[in-house]
Amino acid sequence: MTNDSGTIPDTEPLAAATDLATALRELIELSVVTTVAAGEVRAAAELVRAASERLAVARRPVEQLSALDDQAVGHRVFNPVSGVASALAPPVRIRRDGDGVVAEATLGVAYEGPPSFVHGGMSALVMDQLLGAAAGAAGLWGMTAHLELAYRRPVPVETPLVFRASIAEHEGRRSVITGTIALAESPERILVEARGVFVQPRPEKAEAYFGSITDASGRPAPPRRPGDAAAILED
């Protein structure tokens, strides 16, 4: 397949970024479970520093979006929850489900809080993203104004989980969205309940927040949906 210029689209940058993120996730997980000798750990640290030096020779400013992002659909490859190119992200793959969204993921020991259980802050991070994705799926968007979680039971690491979210209320610029975390094998057994209030900023606020954002070429590119809902896979 060729584009309008007759050339083959270059998919290598995204593939390379995704490959790097995958390798880094593996490294992060191993770094918290390895029991090799201290000398081996130090040798690994030197290899990581050498890799960092190679990547540091060229970098984009924080106000500039990555060339790999697609703002038209809210696709952010470095999103810390759903980004395939983010080493911080599990990643969580979100898809439409009825009138809401659903996602599955397994969180490793790198996300541990209490021994053998997921850090509560990680649960909040993932649910904030899911609630925002539910807003996007409903054709809404907004920024998180309020987020509350009820931790019913601890969330185990290294265990398949299912995350759900849907719109509970919507009026004007304000949306109330609810969601849950449960075990994939027992989805009726709720571990965490979440409720978020998302508010679409007024035009002047959106300009103040995002007016300096540019695309990869430096052209002004304020996001159309500042809530940055994750890209949602089609059914």
N, C-alpha and C positions, 0 to 999 in steps of 0.2 A: 504494500500500500504506500502511495506517495501523497505528499501534501500539495498545496496549490503551486508551490515553486518547482514541483517535479522531483524533489529530493525525498529520501526516506527519513521519516521522523526519528530523531535521536532519543531512544529510550534508555540509553546506557547510564546517564546521570542518575535517574531514579533507581535503576537496578543496582547501581554501585552504592548509592546511599542506603538502600534497603539491606544490601548485603553487609555493609558496615554496621548498621543498627543491629542486625541479627547476631553478628559476631560480638558486639559490645554487650548485648543482653546476656549472651552465654558467659562472657567474661565477668560481668557484674554478679551473676548468680554464683559462679564458681568462686569468686573472690570472698564470698561470705560463708561458703561451706567447705572450702579446701582445708586440708590438714597437712599440706606438704611443709617441708622444712623452711625456716625463715630465709635461708639463702635462695631458695627457689622463688619465694615471694618477692624478694628484692630484685632478682633477675627479671621476673615478669614486670615489675614496676618500671625498670629501665626500658624494656621493650615498649611499654605503653607510652612512656615519655617520648621515645623516639618517634612513635606513630603520631603523637600530638604535635610534634615539631613539623612533621610533613603536612599536616592539615592546617597549621596556623599560618602558612605563608600567604593565604588569600582568604578573606572572610568578608561577609556582607555586614553593613551596619544594622542595628536593631530596628531602625525605621523602614528597612527595605525587606519586602517579602521575598521568600525563596522563589527561584525560577521553577521549582517543582510544584509549587502550590497552584491550586485552581480556585480562585476566589468566587468564580461564577457559581460553583456548587458547594462552596464552603469546605473544600478539600484541603486540609493542612497536613502535609506529610510528616511534619515534626511535632505534631500535637502530642503532649506527654501522656495521653491516654490511648488515643486511637491511631497515632501516626506510625505508619510502617517504617519510616526512616528515623524514628526517635528511639534511642536506646532506653529511655525512661519508660516508654509505653510497653504494656504486656505483649502486643497491642490488643485492645478490645475492638472487635469487629462488630459494628452495629448495623442492624437491618430493620426494615419496617415489619411490624407485626400487628395486624388489625388496626386499631386506632392509636397505636403507640409504637414503641421500638423495643427490640430485645437484643441481647448480646450474650455471648459466652466467652469465658476466659478462665485461665488457671493462673493464679498469682503465686510466684515462687517465693523462696525464703528471703530473697532480696527485699520483699515488701513486708517482712515480718515486724510485728510490734511485740505483743506478748509472745513468749516462746510457742511456736507451732501455729500461731494465728496471725492473720493479716492486721497490719497497723490500722487503727481506726481512721487516721487521716487519709490513708489510701482509699478506704471505702468511700470517704467523702469526696475525694478527687474523682473517682470513677463515676459516682452518682451525679455529681455536678455536670459531668460531660453527658451522661445519659439523659438527664432532664433537659439539657440544652438541645440534644439530638431529637428528643420528642417534640420540642417546640419547632425545630426545623422541619420535621416530618409533617407537622400540622400547618406548615406555611407561615409560622410565626417566628420571631426571633427576639432576643432581648439579652440583657446582661444580668447576671445573678445579683439580685438585691438582698435576698435572704435565703439561707439554706440551713435546714435542721435535719438531723438524723436521730433515729431511735435505734439503738443497738440492742436487739432482742437476744441475740446469741452470738458468740464469737465466730468469726469467719476463718475457716482453716486454710492454711497455705497448701500448695501442691494438690489442690482438689478442684475439679471442674465446678465452676459457678455459673449461674444464670442471672442476668441483670435485666430489669424491665422498667419502663417509664411510660407515662401517658399524661395527657392534659386533664387536669381536674376542673379548672375554671379559666375563663378568659374574658376580659373586659377592657376595651380600649388598648392602652399600651402595656397592660399588666396581665401576666399569665401565672397561674398556679399549677405546678406540675408535681406529680408524685411518682415514686418508684420504689423498687425493692431489690434486694440481693438474696439469693437462695442457693441451695445446693442444686446442681444440675440434675442429680438423681432423685432429689426430693423437692421439686419446685414449690410444693405447697407449704413447705417448712421455711418460713421467712426468717432470715438472719438479721437483716437490716431494713428499716423503712426510711425513706427520704421524702422530704417535701421542700420544694423550692419556689420562690417567687422571682420571676424574671420580668424585667421592665425594659421596654424599648426606649432608649434615650431620645430626648427631644433633638431636633436637627442641630441646634447650636451646641448641645453637649457632644453629639456624635462628631461634629467638626472639631471641637476642642480636644477630644480624645484621639481621633484618628486622622486629623487633617494632614499630618506630616508623613503618613504612610505612603510608600511608593512601591511600584512593582520592581521586578529584577532589573529593568532597564533604567530606572530612576524616574519614571513618569508617575504623577500622582495616582494613587490607587486606594482610596479609603475603602475598607470592606463594606460590602452591601449589607452584611449581617454581622455586626460587631460582636454578637454573642458567640460567633465561631462554633456553631454546631458542627459536630463531626460529620464527615461525609457518610451518607447512609447508603448501604447496598440495596439495590432493588430486590424485590421479592423473587 
